Amino acid sequence: MRTISIAEIDPDFTTAINEVMRQPHTKDSFYVNICENREDVFDYNFTVSGDPVSFQCDNHPGSQFQVKNDNLFTAVLDGKSFSFKEASTKGIMGRGASNFLSVGVIDVDGVQYVTGDFFGNVEVCDASRQSVRSFINVHAGPVMHTRFFPSGKVILTGSNDMRLKILSIEDGSNPRTFVGHTSRITGTAIIGRGRNILSSAADGTIRLWECGSGSNIHTFVRRENSTDSVSAIALIPGSGNINPTSSRNMEYGTEGNIVLGGYYTGVVTAFDVFTKQEVMQFPNQFMASCSSLCVDSDDQNYVYAGYGDGTVAMWDRRSPNKSLEEVTLGDGLVPSGLMHMNGKLVISGNTERNILVDVDRAKRKFDTQNPCFLSSSGQFLSLASYTDKKGTSVLFGVGFEETFHEYKF
């Protein structure tokens, strides 16, 4: 199994570079740490000097560092290539009142953000990251999942208090609370326009709900182990009729939808939301729990899964018996979040280490030779993405210290 070496760059490295650019007669310094595995960490200390600015590695001769543009930097460290992406925008989010655990973003008549925090609060912010609606103590536990309905006027939240809630941005109301899970919520998904939603929990269930009544229409469990804890879910959307059928008058557009569940035992199981049948399963190939899931944004036959031993695997739903490719993260970082965008897999580890890896589906390979690391001044706990009106892909991260970081690709 190939390994992605993990790089950690001094969070103040751009400050050091900018200081020397402003005062060319001065010098400054920063570090880059490379973790090959759990035991071996290598330090690279760079001195910044000169006009134009130049970089000298003090302890590893021949290692190089370059400025590619305002927000992208590259390094060749003892022959290994790395990239570092600096945030194009960062600052305080909303009221700046708490550490954020979850974030969602949508662009409907203007960009909006929604965040959830440890104390059960939910906040909606406008494009300038200013608060426009706050829901104080709306949950009795940490809000681990927040997302917008397609209208951009309503949000869905999920919490460790075992509840899901629909919240109205327009009037601040909580028109619906979904009760039924018996353990913390681990994932949510919205089907079509949002008449039906899905949720998963550590109680081993994936539940299909109808929003108008709050009814739990169906509960999905694994045939082999009905109490196997669900760690994450991912929805493969279909193109179902939005009108209910006579036999399913509480379902809207569920035809063709597949929900994937990642489980504590390490398997990934697929259910047909319309027929309610278990239709596929990826085996526990790595003898570790499944920690995260996402579907390829360009070809929904491909699925990416993260595991508790630091493995990230590429799967093909058409050949589910064995993964196509797998890599391990150098320091054993557990991939707690995965996202696919622009041919890249974003791997988040709930730390300062957030990685972008190119995916070549034709060769069925991850590009481990030039990983890109997101530079941040704090720990990300949640990432979301959207495409702006100019067609630019935007990655948005929140976490500790009430800050946000926005990266453009």
Secondary structure by P-SEA (a helix, b strand, c coil): cbbbbbbbcccaaaaaaaaaaaccccccccbbbbbccccbbbbbbbbbbcccbbbbbccccccccccccccbbbbbcccbbbbbbccccccccccccccccbbbbbbccbbbbbbbcccbbbbbbcccccccccccccccccccbbbbcccccbbbbbcccccccccccccccccccccccccccccccccccccbbbbbccccbbbbbbcccccccbbbbbccccccccccccccccccccccccccccccccccbbbbbbccccbbbbbccccccccccccccccccccccccccccccbbbbbcccbbbbbbbccccccccccccccccccccbbbbcccbbbbbccccbbbbbbbccccccccccbbbbbbbcccccbbbbbbccccbbbbbbbccccbbbbbcc
